[in-house]
Amino acid sequence: MKKYTFYITLVFALTVISCKKEEAPKPKVIYQDNAKTKTQVPEDTTQIEIADLPINMDGTNYLIFPVGTVSGDKKGIKASYDSNTGYTVSNYGEYQITGYLKNLKFQEIGKDTIYALSDNAILIETATYLKSTADKTKKQLMVYTLADMDTNKDNKLDNSDIKSLYISDVSGKNFTKISVDFQELIDWKVVDSRNRLYFRTVEDTNKNGAFDKEDRLHYFYIDLLAKEWKAEEYRPI
């Protein structure tokens, strides 16, 4: 009887593992209704919004408050929060803030007003101060990678949605999207000698909801000294 029970358990376990292996990866874009219509993301009432202590990028006149969420219940923040992170929602190093942040708040040093980077639903993964550019041009800028649309239509913003590229002044003002909607950001870099920010994206040209080798790569740059940031496409190949 024990051997029979063990055999049934083993078969069940192998079946579950096999099913998991056969599961297709979740698409980053769901093409239903109108995929290019922004979906309203419902508020998650199980999450409590908190802010980390302020960060001052060296050489700037602004404080930045990273804002994120932790799990909560009716009594407040759960006692079972991750002991490794506690109430911390971001990390900071090398002029870059990282995390999964709902927003950033800014405050000019010497003033009381604190204001948000954006009033829209976003999920910020990185916020980078372009210190090398500021040293040469005296123009202080921030670059952000983030999700700004529920592209896979699962009613939440997370790292399963398309990643976009934004830029702003170091004050958080003039927050501007420079990548194209529904194109996944691959990477970006600044070339100081040209005062340009270069970046690559991939477009789901075969409309299968994923980004793969069958899709088209796009190459862009923006002039960091321009009054209005506008991505220019170029073709290196």
C-alpha positions as CSV (number, residue, x, y, z in Angstrom):
1,M,0.0,0.0,0.0
2,K,2.8,2.4,0.9
3,K,4.6,1.6,-2.4
4,Y,1.4,2.3,-4.3
5,T,0.8,5.6,-2.5
6,F,4.4,6.6,-3.2
7,Y,4.0,5.7,-6.9
8,I,0.9,7.8,-7.2
9,T,2.6,10.7,-5.5
10,L,5.6,10.4,-7.8
11,V,3.5,10.3,-10.9
12,F,1.6,13.4,-9.8
13,A,4.8,15.3,-9.0
14,L,6.3,14.5,-12.4
15,T,3.0,15.5,-14.1
16,V,3.1,18.9,-12.4
17,I,6.7,19.5,-13.2
18,S,6.1,18.5,-16.9
19,C,3.2,20.9,-17.1
20,K,5.3,23.8,-15.7
21,K,8.0,23.1,-18.3
22,E,5.4,23.2,-21.1
23,E,4.0,26.6,-19.9
24,A,4.7,29.3,-22.5
25,P,6.3,32.5,-21.2
26,K,3.9,35.2,-20.5
27,P,3.6,37.7,-23.3
28,K,4.5,41.3,-22.7
29,V,1.7,42.5,-24.9
30,I,-1.8,41.2,-25.2
31,Y,-3.5,42.2,-28.5
32,Q,-7.2,42.4,-27.5
33,D,-9.6,45.3,-27.9
34,N,-7.2,48.1,-28.7
35,A,-3.7,47.2,-27.5
36,K,-2.6,50.8,-27.9
37,T,-5.2,52.1,-25.5
38,K,-3.8,52.6,-22.0
39,T,-5.6,50.4,-19.5
40,Q,-6.5,51.9,-16.1
41,V,-4.6,49.9,-13.4
42,P,-6.9,49.3,-10.4
43,E,-5.5,50.3,-7.0
44,D,-4.1,47.4,-4.9
45,T,-5.6,48.0,-1.5
46,T,-3.3,45.4,0.1
47,Q,-0.3,47.6,-0.5
48,I,0.8,50.5,1.7
49,E,2.7,53.4,0.2
50,I,5.9,54.5,2.0
51,A,8.9,56.7,1.2
52,D,12.6,56.2,1.8
53,L,14.7,58.9,3.4
54,P,15.8,61.6,0.8
55,I,18.8,61.3,-1.5
56,N,20.8,64.3,-2.7
57,M,22.8,63.6,-5.9
58,D,26.2,65.1,-5.5
59,G,26.4,68.6,-7.0
60,T,22.6,69.1,-7.2
61,N,20.2,71.3,-5.3
62,Y,17.4,68.8,-4.9
63,L,16.3,66.1,-2.6
64,I,14.8,62.9,-4.1
65,F,12.4,60.8,-2.1
66,P,11.9,57.2,-3.5
67,V,8.3,56.1,-3.0
68,G,7.2,52.4,-3.1
69,T,4.9,50.0,-1.4
70,V,5.0,47.2,1.1
71,S,2.4,44.6,1.9
72,G,-0.2,45.5,4.4
73,D,-3.5,44.5,6.0
74,K,-6.2,46.3,8.0
75,K,-3.9,46.6,11.0
76,G,-1.1,48.3,9.0
77,I,2.2,46.9,7.7
78,K,2.4,43.2,8.1
79,A,4.8,41.9,10.8
80,S,6.0,39.3,8.3
81,Y,7.6,41.8,5.9
82,D,11.0,40.8,4.4
83,S,13.5,41.1,7.2
84,N,16.2,41.8,4.6
85,T,14.6,45.0,3.3
86,G,12.3,46.0,6.1
87,Y,10.8,49.4,5.2
88,T,13.3,50.1,2.5
89,V,11.9,50.3,-1.1
90,S,15.0,51.4,-3.0
91,N,18.8,51.1,-3.4
92,Y,21.2,53.9,-4.2
93,G,24.7,53.8,-5.7
94,E,26.8,55.3,-8.5
95,Y,24.3,58.2,-9.0
96,Q,21.5,55.7,-9.7
97,I,18.3,54.8,-7.7
98,T,17.0,51.3,-8.3
99,G,13.9,49.4,-7.1
100,Y,10.3,49.0,-8.1
101,L,9.0,52.4,-7.3
102,K,5.6,54.0,-7.7
103,N,7.0,57.5,-7.9
104,L,9.8,59.8,-7.0
105,K,9.1,63.0,-5.0
106,F,11.4,66.1,-5.3
107,Q,12.2,69.0,-3.0
108,E,14.4,72.0,-3.8
109,I,16.8,72.5,-1.0
110,G,15.8,75.5,1.1
111,K,12.1,75.2,0.2
112,D,9.2,73.3,1.8
113,T,7.3,72.1,-1.3
114,I,7.5,68.4,-2.2
115,Y,6.1,67.4,-5.5
116,A,5.8,64.2,-7.6
117,L,7.7,63.3,-10.7
118,S,4.4,62.1,-12.4
119,D,0.7,62.0,-11.6
120,N,0.3,58.9,-13.8
121,A,0.6,55.3,-12.8
122,I,4.2,54.2,-13.4
123,L,6.7,51.7,-12.1
124,I,10.2,53.0,-12.0
125,E,13.1,50.5,-12.1
126,T,16.0,52.9,-12.4
127,A,16.6,56.7,-12.1
128,T,20.0,57.8,-13.1
129,Y,21.7,61.2,-12.7
130,L,23.9,62.1,-15.7
131,K,26.7,63.5,-13.7
132,S,29.4,63.3,-16.5
133,T,27.1,65.3,-18.8
134,A,26.5,67.9,-16.0
135,D,30.2,68.3,-15.4
136,K,30.8,69.2,-19.0
137,T,27.6,71.1,-20.0
138,K,26.2,72.3,-16.6
139,K,22.9,70.8,-17.7
140,Q,21.7,68.5,-14.9
141,L,19.5,65.7,-16.1
142,M,17.9,62.4,-14.9
143,V,17.1,59.3,-17.1
144,Y,14.5,56.7,-16.1
145,T,13.6,53.2,-17.1
146,L,10.1,52.3,-16.2
147,A,6.8,50.7,-17.1
148,D,4.0,53.2,-17.9
149,M,1.3,50.9,-19.4
150,D,-0.3,47.6,-18.5
151,T,0.7,46.1,-21.8
152,N,0.0,42.5,-20.9
153,K,-3.4,43.4,-19.4
154,D,-3.1,41.7,-16.1
155,N,-4.4,44.7,-14.2
156,K,-1.1,45.7,-12.7
157,L,2.2,47.4,-13.5
158,D,5.2,45.2,-13.0
159,N,8.4,44.0,-14.8
160,S,6.3,41.9,-17.1
161,D,5.1,45.0,-18.9
162,I,7.1,46.8,-21.6
163,K,10.0,48.9,-20.3
164,S,10.2,52.5,-21.5
165,L,12.8,55.4,-21.4
166,Y,12.1,58.8,-20.0
167,I,14.2,61.9,-19.2
168,S,13.8,65.0,-17.0
169,D,15.6,67.9,-15.5
170,V,17.3,67.0,-12.2
171,S,14.4,68.8,-10.5
172,G,12.0,66.2,-11.9
173,K,10.4,68.8,-14.1
174,N,10.0,68.4,-17.9
175,F,9.4,64.6,-17.4
176,T,9.4,63.3,-21.0
177,K,9.0,60.0,-22.7
178,I,11.6,59.5,-25.4
179,S,11.0,55.8,-26.4
180,V,8.1,54.8,-28.6
181,D,5.0,53.3,-27.2
182,F,4.9,49.4,-27.4
183,Q,8.6,49.2,-28.1
184,E,10.7,47.4,-25.4
185,L,13.8,49.3,-24.3
186,I,16.9,47.2,-24.6
187,D,19.7,49.5,-23.3
188,W,20.9,53.1,-23.4
189,K,24.2,55.0,-23.0
190,V,25.4,58.6,-23.1
191,V,28.2,59.7,-25.4
192,D,29.6,62.8,-23.7
193,S,31.7,63.9,-26.7
194,R,28.4,64.3,-28.8
195,N,26.2,65.4,-25.9
196,R,23.8,62.6,-27.0
197,L,21.9,59.8,-25.3
198,Y,21.7,56.7,-27.5
199,F,19.3,53.9,-27.0
200,R,17.9,50.7,-28.6
201,T,14.4,49.3,-28.6
202,V,12.7,46.2,-30.1
203,E,9.3,46.2,-31.9
204,D,7.0,43.2,-31.8
205,T,6.6,43.2,-35.6
206,N,5.2,39.7,-35.8
207,K,2.6,40.6,-33.2
208,N,3.1,37.4,-31.1
209,G,3.1,39.3,-27.8
210,A,6.8,38.6,-27.2
211,F,10.1,40.1,-28.2
212,D,12.3,37.7,-30.0
213,K,14.8,37.4,-32.9
214,E,12.1,37.7,-35.4
215,D,11.3,41.3,-34.3
216,R,12.8,44.5,-35.5
217,L,15.4,46.5,-33.7
218,H,15.3,50.3,-33.6
219,Y,18.2,52.7,-32.9
220,F,17.7,56.2,-31.6
221,Y,19.5,59.2,-30.1
222,I,18.5,62.5,-28.5
223,D,20.4,65.7,-28.2
224,L,20.8,66.3,-24.5
225,L,21.3,70.1,-25.1
226,A,18.1,70.6,-27.1
227,K,15.3,72.7,-25.6
228,E,12.9,69.9,-26.4
229,W,14.0,66.3,-26.3
230,K,13.0,64.4,-29.4
231,A,14.3,61.0,-30.4
232,E,15.9,60.7,-33.8
233,E,16.1,57.3,-35.4
234,Y,19.3,56.3,-37.1
235,R,20.3,53.1,-39.0
236,P,23.8,51.7,-38.2
237,I,23.1,48.5,-40.2
